[in-house]
Amino acid sequence: MNNVTPRVFVAATRQNDGKTTTALGLFGALKKRLGRIGYIKPVGQRFVEIDGKQIDEDIMLIDDTFHVQVPLEDMSPIAVEPDFTRRYIEHANNDFFVRRLQNSFDRAAWEKDFVIIEGTGHAGVGSVFDLSNARVASLLGAKVIIVSGGGIGKPIDEVALNKALFDKEGVEIVGVILNKVLPEKRAYIEDFGRRGLARLGIDLLGTIPDESVLADPELTQICGSIHGKFIHAPPHVRRRVRHVMIGAMSSGNVVDEFRPGTLIITPGDREDIILAALSSHFLKPGGEPAAAAREDDGEKGTAGDPGNALVTGIILSGNLRPHDSIMDLIRASNVPVIASPLESYAIASKINSMTVKTLPGDTEKIAKIQSIIETYVEVDRLLEKLR
C-alpha cells in the first residue's frame, strides 16, 4: 500500500458533528496550498446508485464540487447496506475488505499531493464488522483529526472516549476541531477548550462558530422528508427556509408573523391563509405594503437564495387541495407550493428533526464552508503536525 502520500483521517465524536463540512472545507484549503488532493470515504452508510455501483452521498458532493479525478467506486469502496452486518457476522471476510480498502486508497492517492480520508461517525463505528474508524485509520496509515460539537466538558469527555480506541489501534490524534460553537462564547470556549484538551495531550486546531445558513434546509430537501411533491415549482425551489410556522390562526394575524424566509404549513382548504401567503411578496417585514414587488429584492446570491422574500414556500397538509380558482393563483405566483399527505404538526416535527446535508451544486453554502475553514481552522499548523 502507498505509504508515501501525506494523508489525514477526519473523524468525529458522533454523527452530524460536522465531519463532511470540515472535510469539504479542508479539501478547498489544502488544494490551494498543495495542489492535487485525493479523497476517500472508506465505509459509507448513506449512498446512491451510480452505474450499478453504490456510492456514498458525501462522495458525490466532493466530486461534484472539486472534480477529484478518482473513480467513484474507489472513493467509496464499502457501502454498508441494510443486510451487510448480518451477512458479515455469518461469513466474516475481513481480509477481502482490508485489501479492498487499501487498493482503493492506492488509486485515490495516485498522482496526488495529499489525501483526505473521511470517517463514519465516532471511532468505534464499524467495529461490528471489524472495520471501526480507528482500525481503518490504522490500516491506511493515517493520523486523525476529530470534529466535535461546541462546548467544553461534553466534547472533551467524548474526545477522551474516542482517543482510547485510537490509542488501542496505535493511531495518533493530531488535533480537535470544535464545531457549532455559539459565536458569543467562541473566545471563552477556545481558551478553556484548548486548556482542557491539553490535559489529554491533544491540540485544539479550531473553533467554528455556529452558522445558521449551514443549518437552514432547502425546500427540495424538505419536500423529500415529508413525502411531498411540488404542485407549483417556479425557478426558486432551492430557496432556503429560515423559519417554519403553522398557519392555524386568522389570515389577518398570520401576516403579522411573516419574516424573511418563512415556510407556511397549512391545510389545503385554508384558502385565506394561502391567499395571504401568496400576496406576501407585496409586503415588507411587519406586514407593511412594499413599494414594488421584485423577485430579486434583498440579498444577492444563487437561485436558491430567498433574499428578503417573506414567504419562501407553502406546504399544503393532509392531501387537501384548494379550489380551482386558488390553484390558478398559485400557478401564476412565484411562491413554490408543496402538497403532503401528512398533517400539519407531523410536517413541522419532521422539518424540526431533519439532518440538513450540504447538497451538490449548493454554491452559496459550499463557498461559506470553505471560508469558515480558512478563517477558523489552523490549516497550516495541521500540515506542520502531519509532517
C-alpha positions as CSV (number, residue, x, y, z in Angstrom):
1,M,0.0,0.0,0.0
2,N,1.0,3.6,-0.7
3,N,2.9,4.8,2.5
4,V,4.3,8.0,0.9
5,T,1.4,10.3,0.1
6,P,0.5,12.5,3.1
7,R,-2.9,11.9,4.5
8,V,-5.3,12.7,7.3
9,F,-8.3,10.9,8.7
10,V,-11.3,13.1,9.6
11,A,-13.3,11.5,12.4
12,A,-16.0,12.8,14.7
13,T,-17.3,12.1,18.2
14,R,-20.8,11.4,16.9
15,Q,-23.0,11.6,13.7
16,N,-23.8,15.1,12.4
17,D,-21.0,16.9,14.3
18,G,-19.7,18.4,11.0
19,K,-17.3,15.8,9.6
20,T,-18.3,16.2,6.0
21,T,-18.4,20.0,6.3
22,T,-14.9,20.0,7.8
23,A,-13.6,17.6,5.1
24,L,-15.1,19.7,2.3
25,G,-13.6,22.9,3.7
26,L,-10.2,21.2,4.2
27,F,-10.2,20.0,0.6
28,G,-10.5,23.6,-0.7
29,A,-7.9,24.9,1.8
30,L,-5.4,22.1,1.0
31,K,-5.9,22.4,-2.7
32,K,-4.8,26.0,-2.6
33,R,-1.7,25.1,-0.6
34,L,-0.7,21.7,-2.1
35,G,-2.3,21.2,-5.5
36,R,-3.8,17.8,-6.3
37,I,-5.9,16.4,-3.5
38,G,-7.3,12.8,-3.3
39,Y,-10.4,11.8,-1.3
40,I,-11.8,8.6,0.0
41,K,-14.6,7.6,2.4
42,P,-13.8,4.0,3.2
43,V,-17.1,3.0,4.8
44,G,-20.3,4.6,3.8
45,Q,-23.8,4.3,5.2
46,R,-25.9,6.7,3.0
47,F,-25.4,6.0,-0.7
48,V,-26.9,6.4,-4.1
49,E,-26.6,4.0,-7.0
50,I,-24.5,5.2,-9.9
51,D,-24.0,2.9,-12.9
52,G,-24.9,-0.1,-10.8
53,K,-22.4,0.9,-8.0
54,Q,-23.3,2.1,-4.5
55,I,-21.6,5.5,-3.9
56,D,-21.7,7.4,-0.7
57,E,-23.7,10.6,-0.9
58,D,-20.8,12.7,0.6
59,I,-18.5,11.4,-2.2
60,M,-21.0,12.8,-4.8
61,L,-20.8,16.2,-3.0
62,I,-17.0,16.3,-3.0
63,D,-16.6,15.0,-6.6
64,D,-19.2,17.5,-7.9
65,T,-17.5,20.4,-6.1
66,F,-13.8,19.6,-6.8
67,H,-13.8,17.1,-9.7
68,V,-11.4,14.8,-7.8
69,Q,-10.4,12.7,-10.8
70,V,-10.6,9.4,-8.9
71,P,-13.1,6.7,-9.8
72,L,-16.2,7.0,-7.7
73,E,-16.1,3.3,-6.7
74,D,-12.5,3.8,-5.3
75,M,-13.6,6.9,-3.3
76,S,-16.5,4.8,-1.8
77,P,-15.2,1.2,-1.6
78,I,-17.6,-0.2,1.0
79,A,-21.3,0.6,1.3
80,V,-23.0,-0.8,4.4
81,E,-26.3,-2.0,3.1
82,P,-29.2,-2.9,5.4
83,D,-28.2,-6.6,5.5
84,F,-24.4,-6.0,5.4
85,T,-23.8,-6.6,9.1
86,R,-25.8,-9.8,9.4
87,R,-24.1,-11.3,6.3
88,Y,-20.6,-10.3,7.7
89,I,-21.3,-11.9,11.1
90,E,-22.4,-15.1,9.3
91,H,-19.5,-15.2,6.9
92,A,-16.7,-12.9,8.1
93,N,-14.4,-12.0,5.2
94,N,-12.2,-9.3,6.7
95,D,-9.2,-9.9,4.6
96,F,-11.2,-9.2,1.5
97,F,-12.4,-5.8,2.8
98,V,-8.9,-4.9,4.0
99,R,-7.4,-5.5,0.6
100,R,-10.3,-3.6,-1.0
101,L,-9.8,-0.6,1.3
102,Q,-6.0,-0.5,0.7
103,N,-6.3,-1.0,-3.0
104,S,-8.9,1.8,-3.3
105,F,-6.7,4.1,-1.2
106,D,-3.8,3.5,-3.6
107,R,-5.9,4.6,-6.5
108,A,-7.3,7.6,-4.6
109,A,-3.7,8.6,-3.8
110,W,-2.4,8.0,-7.3
111,E,-0.5,11.2,-8.5
112,K,-2.0,13.2,-5.6
113,D,-0.1,15.5,-3.3
114,F,-2.4,14.8,-0.3
115,V,-5.4,12.5,0.6
116,I,-8.3,13.3,2.9
117,I,-9.9,10.2,4.4
118,E,-13.4,10.8,5.8
119,G,-14.6,8.5,8.6
120,T,-18.1,7.5,9.5
121,G,-19.2,8.7,13.0
122,H,-17.2,8.1,16.1
123,A,-14.1,5.9,16.5
124,G,-16.0,2.7,17.2
125,V,-18.4,2.8,14.3
126,G,-17.9,-0.3,12.2
127,S,-16.5,-2.4,15.0
128,V,-19.3,-5.0,14.4
129,F,-17.7,-5.9,11.1
130,D,-14.1,-5.4,12.3
131,L,-13.6,-2.1,10.5
132,S,-14.0,0.6,13.1
133,N,-12.9,4.1,12.2
134,A,-9.9,3.6,14.5
135,R,-8.9,0.4,12.7
136,V,-9.4,1.9,9.2
137,A,-7.2,4.8,10.1
138,S,-4.6,2.3,11.3
139,L,-4.9,0.2,8.1
140,L,-4.4,3.3,6.0
141,G,-1.5,4.7,8.0
142,A,-3.3,7.9,8.8
143,K,-3.2,10.4,11.6
144,V,-6.5,11.7,12.8
145,I,-8.3,15.0,13.5
146,I,-11.5,14.8,15.5
147,V,-14.5,17.0,14.9
148,S,-16.7,17.5,18.0
149,G,-19.7,19.7,19.0
150,G,-19.3,23.1,20.6
151,G,-18.8,23.3,24.3
152,I,-16.1,22.3,26.9
153,G,-17.0,19.5,29.2
154,K,-19.1,17.2,27.0
155,P,-16.9,17.5,23.8
156,I,-13.7,16.8,25.8
157,D,-15.3,13.8,27.5
158,E,-16.3,12.4,24.1
159,V,-12.9,13.1,22.7
160,A,-11.3,11.2,25.6
161,L,-13.5,8.1,24.8
162,N,-12.6,8.2,21.1
163,K,-8.9,8.7,22.0
164,A,-8.9,5.4,23.9
165,L,-9.9,3.4,20.8
166,F,-7.5,5.3,18.5
167,D,-4.7,4.7,21.1
168,K,-5.5,1.0,21.1
169,E,-5.0,0.9,17.3
170,G,-1.8,2.9,17.5
171,V,-3.3,5.9,15.7
172,E,-2.1,9.5,16.6
173,I,-4.7,12.2,17.1
174,V,-3.1,15.4,15.8
175,G,-5.9,17.8,16.9
176,V,-9.5,18.6,17.6
177,I,-11.9,21.0,15.9
178,L,-14.9,22.2,18.0
179,N,-17.8,22.9,15.7
180,K,-21.1,24.8,16.0
181,V,-19.8,27.0,18.8
182,L,-22.1,29.8,19.9
183,P,-20.5,32.9,18.4
184,E,-20.7,35.0,21.6
185,K,-18.9,32.3,23.5
186,R,-16.2,31.4,20.9
187,A,-13.3,33.1,22.6
188,Y,-14.2,31.6,26.0
189,I,-14.7,28.1,24.6
190,E,-11.4,28.3,22.6
191,D,-9.5,29.3,25.7
192,F,-10.8,26.6,28.0
193,G,-11.2,24.0,25.3
194,R,-7.5,24.4,24.4
195,R,-6.5,24.0,28.1
196,G,-8.9,21.1,28.6
197,L,-7.7,19.2,25.6
198,A,-4.1,19.8,26.5
199,R,-4.7,17.7,29.6
200,L,-5.3,14.8,27.2
201,G,-2.2,15.7,25.2
202,I,-4.3,16.9,22.3
203,D,-4.1,20.3,20.4
204,L,-7.1,22.4,19.6
205,L,-6.9,23.3,15.9
206,G,-10.0,25.4,15.6
207,T,-13.4,26.6,17.0
208,I,-16.0,27.0,14.3
209,P,-18.9,29.3,15.1
210,D,-22.5,28.1,14.5
211,E,-23.7,29.4,11.2
212,S,-27.5,29.4,10.6
213,V,-27.0,29.2,6.8
214,L,-25.5,25.8,7.2
215,A,-28.5,24.5,9.2
216,D,-31.3,26.0,7.1
217,P,-32.8,23.4,4.8
218,E,-33.8,23.9,1.2
219,L,-37.4,23.4,0.0
220,T,-36.3,20.5,-2.1
221,Q,-34.8,18.7,1.0
222,I,-38.0,19.4,3.0
223,C,-40.2,18.1,0.1
224,G,-38.4,14.7,0.2
225,S,-38.5,14.4,4.0
226,I,-42.3,14.9,4.2
227,H,-43.3,12.6,1.3
228,G,-44.4,15.7,-0.6
229,K,-44.5,16.8,-4.2
230,F,-44.4,20.2,-5.8
231,I,-47.7,21.2,-7.2
232,H,-46.1,24.6,-8.2
233,A,-42.4,24.8,-8.8
234,P,-41.1,28.2,-10.1
235,P,-37.4,28.6,-10.6
236,H,-36.8,29.2,-6.9
237,V,-37.4,25.7,-5.4
238,R,-33.9,25.7,-3.9
239,R,-34.8,28.6,-1.6
240,R,-33.6,28.2,1.9
241,V,-36.1,28.1,4.8
242,R,-35.2,30.2,7.8
243,H,-38.5,30.0,9.8
244,V,-41.3,27.5,9.9
245,M,-44.8,28.4,11.0
246,I,-48.2,26.6,11.1
247,G,-51.0,28.7,9.7
248,A,-53.6,27.9,12.4
249,M,-54.7,31.5,13.0
250,S,-56.7,34.0,11.1
251,S,-55.2,35.4,7.9
252,G,-55.0,38.9,9.4
253,N,-52.9,37.6,12.3
254,V,-50.7,35.3,10.2
255,V,-49.5,38.2,8.1
256,D,-48.1,39.8,11.2
257,E,-45.9,36.7,11.8
258,F,-44.2,36.7,8.4
259,R,-40.5,37.1,8.5
260,P,-38.0,36.8,5.6
261,G,-37.6,33.1,4.6
262,T,-40.8,31.8,6.3
263,L,-42.3,28.5,5.3
264,I,-46.1,28.3,5.8
265,I,-47.7,24.9,6.7
266,T,-51.4,24.9,6.3
267,P,-54.3,22.6,5.3
268,G,-55.2,22.9,1.7
269,D,-58.7,24.1,2.5
270,R,-57.4,27.2,4.5
271,E,-57.7,29.4,1.4
272,D,-57.5,32.6,3.5
273,I,-54.0,31.6,4.7
274,I,-52.9,30.5,1.2
275,L,-54.0,33.9,-0.2
276,A,-52.2,35.8,2.5
277,A,-49.0,33.8,1.8
278,L,-49.3,34.3,-2.0
279,S,-49.7,38.0,-1.5
280,S,-46.7,38.2,0.8
281,H,-44.3,39.4,-2.0
282,F,-46.3,42.7,-1.9
283,L,-45.4,43.2,1.8
284,K,-42.4,44.3,3.8
285,P,-41.5,42.6,7.1
286,G,-44.1,43.6,9.6
287,G,-47.0,43.5,7.0
288,E,-46.5,46.9,5.5
289,P,-47.1,47.3,1.8
290,A,-43.9,47.2,-0.4
291,A,-43.3,49.9,-2.9
292,A,-42.7,47.3,-5.6
293,A,-42.7,43.5,-5.9
294,R,-39.5,42.3,-7.4
295,E,-38.2,38.7,-7.2
296,D,-34.6,39.8,-6.8
297,D,-35.2,42.2,-3.9
298,G,-32.9,41.8,-0.9
299,E,-29.6,39.8,-0.7
300,K,-27.7,38.8,-3.7
301,G,-26.8,35.1,-4.2
302,T,-27.6,32.0,-6.0
303,A,-31.0,31.0,-7.3
304,G,-31.6,29.2,-4.0
305,D,-31.2,32.4,-2.0
306,P,-34.6,33.5,-0.6
307,G,-33.4,37.1,-0.3
308,N,-35.9,39.1,1.6
309,A,-39.0,37.3,0.4
310,L,-41.3,37.0,3.4
311,V,-42.8,33.6,2.4
312,T,-40.2,31.2,0.8
313,G,-42.8,28.5,0.3
314,I,-46.1,26.9,1.2
315,I,-46.9,23.3,2.3
316,L,-50.5,22.1,1.9
317,S,-51.0,19.4,4.5
318,G,-53.4,16.4,4.7
319,N,-53.6,16.0,0.9
320,L,-56.2,18.8,0.8
321,R,-56.3,21.0,-2.3
322,P,-57.8,24.5,-2.6
323,H,-60.5,25.5,-5.0
324,D,-59.5,25.7,-8.7
325,S,-59.6,29.5,-8.6
326,I,-57.0,29.4,-5.9
327,M,-54.9,26.8,-7.8
328,D,-54.9,29.3,-10.7
329,L,-53.5,32.0,-8.5
330,I,-50.8,29.5,-7.1
331,R,-49.7,28.7,-10.7
332,A,-49.4,32.4,-11.5
333,S,-47.4,33.2,-8.4
334,N,-43.6,33.0,-7.7
335,V,-44.2,31.1,-4.4
336,P,-43.3,27.4,-4.5
337,V,-46.1,25.1,-3.2
338,I,-45.7,21.5,-1.9
339,A,-48.5,19.1,-1.2
340,S,-48.0,16.5,1.6
341,P,-50.2,13.6,2.9
342,L,-49.1,14.3,6.4
343,E,-50.9,16.5,8.9
344,S,-49.5,20.0,9.7
345,Y,-47.9,19.2,13.1
346,A,-46.4,16.0,11.8
347,I,-44.8,18.0,8.9
348,A,-43.5,20.6,11.4
349,S,-42.0,17.8,13.6
350,K,-40.2,16.2,10.6
351,I,-38.7,19.5,9.5
352,N,-37.6,20.3,13.0
353,S,-35.8,16.9,13.3
354,M,-34.2,17.0,9.8
355,T,-30.5,16.5,9.3
356,V,-29.6,19.2,6.8
357,K,-26.9,18.0,4.5
358,T,-24.9,20.1,2.0
359,L,-26.1,19.2,-1.5
360,P,-24.1,19.1,-4.8
361,G,-24.5,22.4,-6.5
362,D,-25.3,24.4,-3.4
363,T,-22.6,27.0,-4.3
364,E,-23.6,29.5,-1.6
365,K,-23.3,27.0,1.2
366,I,-20.1,25.4,-0.2
367,A,-18.4,28.8,-0.5
368,K,-19.4,29.6,3.1
369,I,-18.0,26.3,4.4
370,Q,-14.6,26.9,2.7
371,S,-14.5,30.5,4.0
372,I,-15.2,29.2,7.6
373,I,-12.5,26.6,7.5
374,E,-9.9,29.1,6.2
375,T,-10.9,31.6,8.9
376,Y,-11.3,29.4,12.0
377,V,-9.1,26.3,11.5
378,E,-5.3,26.4,11.7
379,V,-4.7,24.6,8.4
380,D,-1.0,25.4,8.2
381,R,-0.5,24.2,11.7
382,L,-2.3,21.0,10.9
383,L,0.0,20.4,7.9
384,E,3.1,21.0,10.1
385,K,1.8,18.4,12.6
386,L,1.2,15.9,9.8
387,R,4.7,16.4,8.5
